[in-house]
Amino acid sequence: MTNRIPPKDCNDMTDLRAQIDALDEDLVALFVERAGYIDRAIALKQINGWPARIPERVEEVVTNAGDRAEAAGLDRELVERLWRQLVDWSIAREAQVIREE
């Protein structure tokens, strides 16, 4: 992860934009890491005969993200929408291999 300057210490738009770009780079790296875990989930689900979509787990993941967002002062609804999209993408990735959806 990149060392970042706190937003309050950004003195101009150039500094601020550089920090946002660095943060975006870190976010993409985290999504890549998360995709690796999804790939491992595919293998484990195949071994266990589990489907790509497990509705209870979907709701658990979305609720957890919403709880964390709310605790941090971020808009819960926004985060839950983003996480549903992320989870749907992950399930689609799994389903391509598991071939059930």
Phi, psi and omega per residue, in radians:
M1 nan 2.535 -3.110
T2 -1.368 2.471 2.989
N3 -1.288 2.225 -3.096
R4 -2.017 2.714 3.026
I5 -1.551 2.352 3.074
P6 -1.013 2.560 -3.122
P7 -0.901 -0.699 -3.110
K8 -1.123 -0.344 -3.135
D9 -1.661 0.024 3.061
C10 -1.422 2.071 -3.025
N11 -1.601 -0.223 3.117
D12 -2.691 3.027 -3.092
M13 -1.142 -0.535 3.115
T14 -1.103 -0.825 3.091
D15 -1.073 -0.810 -3.106
L16 -1.069 -0.813 -3.140
R17 -1.113 -0.661 3.105
A18 -1.094 -0.685 3.132
Q19 -1.207 -0.705 3.090
I20 -1.120 -0.746 3.111
D21 -1.080 -0.710 3.118
A22 -1.157 -0.713 3.097
L23 -1.110 -0.744 3.094
D24 -1.058 -0.688 3.098
E25 -1.076 -0.749 3.103
D26 -1.136 -0.701 3.115
L27 -1.080 -0.763 3.109
V28 -1.071 -0.739 3.109
A29 -1.069 -0.679 3.097
L30 -1.179 -0.651 3.074
F31 -1.134 -0.669 3.079
V32 -1.094 -0.768 3.113
E33 -1.095 -0.744 3.126
R34 -1.083 -0.698 3.120
A35 -1.066 -0.607 3.069
G36 -1.080 -0.685 3.084
Y37 -1.194 -0.626 3.075
I38 -1.112 -0.725 3.098
D39 -1.058 -0.687 3.098
R40 -1.193 -0.640 3.091
A41 -1.048 -0.632 3.107
I42 -1.006 -0.873 -3.111
A43 -1.085 -0.779 -3.122
L44 -1.165 -0.674 3.112
K45 -1.151 -0.671 3.097
Q46 -1.113 -0.774 3.127
I47 -1.034 -0.701 -3.082
N48 -1.573 -0.086 -3.119
G49 1.237 0.487 -3.120
W50 -1.584 2.656 3.100
P51 -1.347 2.860 3.082
A52 -1.120 -0.788 -3.109
R53 -1.699 2.120 3.023
I54 -2.086 1.707 -2.972
P55 -0.909 -0.690 -3.128
E56 -1.094 -0.694 -3.140
R57 -1.211 -0.671 3.094
V58 -0.988 -0.867 -3.114
E59 -1.126 -0.653 3.106
E60 -1.086 -0.797 -3.128
V61 -1.105 -0.797 -3.117
V62 -1.148 -0.765 3.127
T63 -1.106 -0.755 3.112
N64 -1.034 -0.778 3.124
A65 -1.109 -0.742 3.109
G66 -1.089 -0.737 3.114
D67 -1.074 -0.780 -3.139
R68 -1.115 -0.731 3.128
A69 -1.082 -0.851 -3.113
E70 -1.058 -0.747 3.127
A71 -1.101 -0.510 -3.134
A72 -1.592 0.007 3.123
G73 1.474 0.326 3.134
L74 -1.766 2.696 -3.115
D75 -1.087 1.967 -3.102
R76 -1.050 -0.798 -3.095
E77 -1.057 -0.750 3.115
L78 -1.056 -0.856 -3.106
V79 -1.115 -0.719 3.122
E80 -1.108 -0.679 3.084
R81 -1.113 -0.786 3.122
L82 -1.080 -0.752 -3.115
W83 -1.199 -0.628 3.063
R84 -1.050 -0.724 3.115
Q85 -1.134 -0.751 3.111
L86 -1.095 -0.776 3.137
V87 -1.159 -0.723 3.104
D88 -1.063 -0.713 3.086
W89 -1.093 -0.743 -3.136
S90 -1.111 -0.746 3.132
I91 -1.147 -0.705 3.095
A92 -1.082 -0.685 3.092
R93 -1.076 -0.776 3.103
E94 -1.134 -0.785 -3.063
A95 -1.110 -0.504 3.098
Q96 -1.044 -0.603 -3.128
V97 -1.560 -0.781 -3.100
I98 -1.245 -0.429 3.053
R99 1.013 0.984 3.140
E100 -2.200 -0.303 -3.089
E101 -2.004 nan nan
